[in-house]
């Protein structure tokens, strides 16, 4: 009997401490959130680096494969808005390929709707060939269905992220 008489008041005291702790630790609609005197690191947003995409556009005619000067690739991206909803896809075109079939395109994520959109997924596609004798797009390396950007590396000297795409092929 003496033990229960002693334990009951102690359990009431401990229980009141738990109620005080629970009401102070979370925001359950009572009172305001505590003021923070510093900004946590996970709230700091870094300016996203420009994204560069590179690849080659080639023509396969019989056993020969030659570069297509002036070939163009299309980069199509999906973005997510600040509420997590996916936006309509948007596209950019690469610069025309050089004499070696090399193309290059640049995306600037910080210019996407005043930084309210975040890139979710981008793919590269064959867009056009200037050669009348080699205009049929093929799905080699997903030139028609869309090649995901891969082989990422950081270019410190140009302050951009570079993605490479396997060579795309037109045929006749």
Buried (B, 14 or more C-beta within 10 A) or exposed (E): EEEEEEEEEEEEEEEEEEEEEEEEEEEEEEEEEEEEEEEEEEEEEEEBBBBBBBBBBBBBBEEEBEBBBBBBBBBBBBBBEEEEEEBEEBEBEBEBBBEEBBBBBBBEBEEBEEEEBBBEBBBBBBBBBEBEEBBEBBEBBBBEEBBEBEEEEEEEEEEBBBBBBBBBBBBE
